[in-house]
Amino acid sequence: MSKVRIYSLAKDLGVDNAKMLEILDGLGVSYKSVSSTIEEDTVELIKQILEEEARDGAPAAAAEAQPQTTPPAQAQAAQPQVNQGQAQGAQPQVAAASSPTATAEREPQVAAAAPAEAEVPHRAPVVTIMGHVDHGKTSLLDYIRKTKVAAKEAGGITQHVGAFEAQTSKGRIVFIDTPGHEAFTTIRARGANVADIAIIVIAADDSLMPQTREAIAHAQAAKVPMIVAINKVDLPQADAERVKTDLTQLNLVPEEYGGDLVVVPVSAKTGEGVEDLLEYISLTAELEDLRADPKAPFSGVIIESRVDRQAGVLATVMVQQGTLHVGDFLVVGEGYGKIKAMTDSAGGRIKEAGPSTPVQVLGFSEAPASGETVLSAKNEHAAREVIGARASDRRDSENARERRKLTLEEMMGELGETRTVNLILRADTQGSVEAIQGILARKESDDVKINVMLAGIGAPTEGDVLLASTAEATILCFSVTPSGGVKKVADTKGVDIKSFRIIYELIDEVDRLLKGNVEPVFEERYLGRAEVRMVIRHPKSGNIAGSYVTDGMFRRNAKAKVTRGKAVVYEGTVVGLKRFKDDVREVQQGYECGINLDWEGVLEGDIIEASEMVEVEQA
Ligand SMILES: Nc1nc2c(ncn2[C@@H]2O[C@H](COP(=O)(O)OP(=O)(O)OP(=O)(O)O)[C@@H](O)[C@H]2O)c(=O)[nH]1
């Protein structure tokens, strides 16, 4: 008995895929995607249902049509990758709609006027292309751009805006044209999701390489559906079968091997397979049911921005919901701007832009960072109010973060819930990687799961740090160390990179993470007290409190609390300590010293108390 793919059947019967899935749901047939296959008897049932519908002029109740005795064969599993993805565009809608301050006033009763879910129009998918260096990401994007982008306006020079729109026989597809997972994760690191689908490009003559694995890990972490494009199939040494076999080792099983992964052989050089790839993108998008309301309050994400010497700040915004108009006020982070002009990705001037449209906006005074979310405000005053509220929220949360200690629940996760510890593993050899993974696998319990997001040979990369920051993972290194640059990025992103030379020390660290001591807990500890006996004005350092340490000791960089009478007049830091003319690290009780605070208000007679934050050992 032959099997048929759902989308081919839909095409043959002249109905859309959504309709086909609706009928299958009614029949209780399970499927993973529109490229799943169904049995012939199910096909017959579907035909009957459609005939009945056509006869009655109304949708037939699919469930009633199901015969009692012979349940239809189940569809073959297909494309779990495709199903992993949520409709990413749905998230910003919620965020924007729930923002009380920065909403466009075009639709005053958005909630009441919002169309029901089914009426919200579909939007074009946004696709990102990732893969190993030289596997052909840029060539593939160039081929699609050359063949699918409408001719530019005469004389117009298309500038690089970070995204372009391709017109295909199946509709519009938007490509993020900064290839590589760095761009993808930079955006994700800010909590935004722009891509709906990730194309993983793998060269047929090279197969899986370290960055291919990274790209796959990034797409999986983002829960973005993946399609694999096996590129360079025109080369004589191309071996697409090897790529497919190699993929199975990552538990990604291509459809032809009975699995779920959509794999499309292509050549960015000859164009072979590119149409198929575009078709698969459209099918995946259809399955994801991507929708956005052009009438809803606007929200979008910054794809990239730059400063043009003549024009000023040019930022590319991906419209995710609502519609942008020239003249709108936009709020990004703690800055705002008024749109003076907008250009589409083909370089043409436009006045408005709806969902899934990348537009270059002129009007910001400072270049916003990639991945920042953008909202609109009805006027300059409203924009300023939003920014003011954001600044004060930020200050509050910074203060709260400084003060607060982690609760047991925060450290352990909700009691009774399974916790997952995300790890990225880097080691010197494949043997070490496998040995460590073997030990880790035995450490899992019902309460705690270990998710090794990426295990690779060699020092951790910036890409690892970005992945770790979005997935709240810890990077563990065995016999490899991060470069200074990577360490710096990790510091700014708050990612822990821990290096070990002895395997059991690494395992001890994992034990600590499993126990839930993910973040160290700090406690304030008293150091000493000093009396201010005179205030000396220093030309470079400002006011220095000439003091006498009456108790304990003072240390540079300690926290300082200044009391005047009974009132605490300042809390800050000891930024410098001097004994006579020398800078010193510490001064003990019974000695005089100069204390330099990050404050100029100190007076004779004040008492300065020093303390420091120390890490508390967890039981
Ligand atoms: N024969 C053949 N060569 C290709 C194909 N696609 C890309 N190439 C060549 O492979 C090389 C690398 O292609 P790029 O498109 O620059 O690869 P990339 O993945 O964008 O590389 P990076 O941007 O450096 O990460 C170039 O010399 C391309 O001409 C293809 O389908 N067939």
The ligand as an SDF file (V2000), in Angstrom:
LIG
                    3D

 32 34  0  0  0  0  0  0  0  0999 V2000
   30.7520   24.4760   -6.3450 N   0  0  0  0  0  0  0  0  0  0  0  0
   30.0740   25.2010   -5.4640 C   0  0  0  0  0  0  0  0  0  0  0  0
   30.7060   26.1460   -4.7390 N   0  0  0  0  0  0  0  0  0  0  0  0
   30.0010   26.8490   -3.8370 C   0  0  0  0  0  0  0  0  0  0  0  0
   28.6280   26.6410   -3.6500 C   0  0  0  0  0  0  0  0  0  0  0  0
   28.2120   27.4960   -2.6670 N   0  0  0  0  0  0  0  0  0  0  0  0
   29.2840   28.2020   -2.2760 C   0  0  0  0  0  0  0  0  0  0  0  0
   30.3650   27.8220   -2.9930 N   0  0  0  0  0  0  0  0  0  0  0  0
   31.7240   28.3400   -2.8520 C   0  0  0  0  0  0  0  0  0  0  0  0
   32.1730   28.0820   -1.5220 O   0  0  0  0  0  0  0  0  0  0  0  0
   32.9520   29.1550   -1.0280 C   0  0  0  0  0  0  0  0  0  0  0  0
   32.3650   29.6750    0.2640 C   0  0  0  0  0  0  0  0  0  0  0  0
   31.0710   30.1940    0.0290 O   0  0  0  0  0  0  0  0  0  0  0  0
   30.4560   31.3310    0.9130 P   0  0  0  0  0  0  0  0  0  0  0  0
   29.1060   31.5780    0.4040 O   0  0  0  0  0  0  0  0  0  0  0  0
   31.3750   32.4790    1.0490 O   0  0  0  0  0  0  0  0  0  0  0  0
   30.3940   30.5780    2.2920 O   0  0  0  0  0  0  0  0  0  0  0  0
   29.9210   31.1200    3.6870 P   0  0  0  0  0  0  0  0  0  0  0  0
   29.3540   29.9490    4.3940 O   0  0  0  0  0  0  0  0  0  0  0  0
   29.0530   32.3050    3.5110 O   0  0  0  0  0  0  0  0  0  0  0  0
   31.2710   31.5210    4.3140 O   0  0  0  0  0  0  0  0  0  0  0  0
   31.5610   32.5430    5.5040 P   0  0  0  0  0  0  0  0  0  0  0  0
   30.7540   33.7820    5.2290 O   0  0  0  0  0  0  0  0  0  0  0  0
   33.0360   32.7570    5.3980 O   0  0  0  0  0  0  0  0  0  0  0  0
   31.1460   31.8390    6.7480 O   0  0  0  0  0  0  0  0  0  0  0  0
   32.9720   30.2020   -2.1320 C   0  0  0  0  0  0  0  0  0  0  0  0
   34.1500   30.0480   -2.8630 O   0  0  0  0  0  0  0  0  0  0  0  0
   31.7750   29.8380   -2.9970 C   0  0  0  0  0  0  0  0  0  0  0  0
   31.9290   30.1950   -4.3290 O   0  0  0  0  0  0  0  0  0  0  0  0
   27.9720   25.6350   -4.4440 C   0  0  0  0  0  0  0  0  0  0  0  0
   26.7910   25.3450   -4.3260 O   0  0  0  0  0  0  0  0  0  0  0  0
   28.7550   24.9490   -5.3070 N   0  0  0  0  0  0  0  0  0  0  0  0
  1  2  1  0
  2  3  2  0
  2 32  1  0
  3  4  1  0
  4  5  2  0
  4  8  1  0
  5  6  1  0
  5 30  1  0
  6  7  2  0
  7  8  1  0
  8  9  1  0
  9 10  1  0
  9 28  1  0
 10 11  1  0
 11 12  1  0
 11 26  1  0
 12 13  1  0
 13 14  1  0
 14 15  2  0
 14 16  1  0
 14 17  1  0
 17 18  1  0
 18 19  2  0
 18 20  1  0
 18 21  1  0
 21 22  1  0
 22 23  2  0
 22 24  1  0
 22 25  1  0
 26 27  1  0
 26 28  1  0
 28 29  1  0
 30 31  2  0
 30 32  1  0
M  END
$$$$
